[in-house]
Amino acid sequence: MKDGINHVREITKNFKEVQKLITKHNSLKNKMRSIDRQLKSSEINYSFLHDITSVNGKDILIEIAAKKLFKSAGFTDVRHLKNVTPKREDLQIWCDDCIIIIECKGTKYSIPQDNEVSQVLKYIKFKKKKI
């Protein structure tokens, strides 16, 4: 059947109404390719969301992805504290009048325990003194 359609297209390609349709068809194909490239670029830009929502995410990947998330949300001063001793929270977001502290926890080996989830609370006193 396809060969029959191609044969008809070849015969009718110089008809005015068919030429208009072919031009419109080609234009739409070019537009679709452009939109596909934009979509692919957007998917790459937001690929960090996979690390945040992954069931078996590793802490370090979640921390890096969370930093990208906050940067993409418009926070300009997001600090990843991966090499700070003694170990503190994972991220800090510095704003004009406050510091937001973030602790990232993956579930690679087990569900986080209450004490692990609330460990960020011990940094609040320290941060209040620092500000």
Secondary structure as the mmCIF struct_conf table of DSSP 4:
data_model
#
loop_
_struct_conf.conf_type_id
_struct_conf.id
_struct_conf.beg_label_comp_id
_struct_conf.beg_label_asym_id
_struct_conf.beg_label_seq_id
_struct_conf.end_label_comp_id
_struct_conf.end_label_asym_id
_struct_conf.end_label_seq_id
HELX_RH_AL_P HELX_RH_AL_P1 LYS A 2 THR A 12
TURN_TY1_P TURN_TY1_P1 LYS A 13 ASN A 14
BEND BEND1 PHE A 15 PHE A 15
HELX_RH_AL_P HELX_RH_AL_P2 LYS A 16 ASN A 45
TURN_TY1_P TURN_TY1_P2 TYR A 46 SER A 47
HELX_RH_AL_P HELX_RH_AL_P3 PHE A 48 THR A 53
TURN_TY1_P TURN_TY1_P3 VAL A 55 ASN A 56
HELX_RH_AL_P HELX_RH_AL_P4 ASP A 59 SER A 72
TURN_TY1_P TURN_TY1_P4 ALA A 73 GLY A 74
BEND BEND2 THR A 76 THR A 76
STRN STRN1 VAL A 78 HIS A 80
TURN_TY1_P TURN_TY1_P5 LYS A 82 ASN A 83
BEND BEND3 THR A 85 PRO A 86
BEND BEND4 ASP A 90 ASP A 90
STRN STRN2 LEU A 91 TRP A 94
BEND BEND5 ASP A 96 ASP A 97
STRN STRN3 ILE A 99 ILE A 102
BEND BEND6 LYS A 108 SER A 110
HELX_LH_PP_P HELX_LH_PP_P1 ILE A 111 GLN A 113
HELX_RH_AL_P HELX_RH_AL_P5 ASP A 114 VAL A 117
HELX_RH_3T_P HELX_RH_3T_P1 SER A 118 VAL A 120
HELX_RH_AL_P HELX_RH_AL_P6 LEU A 121 LYS A 130
#
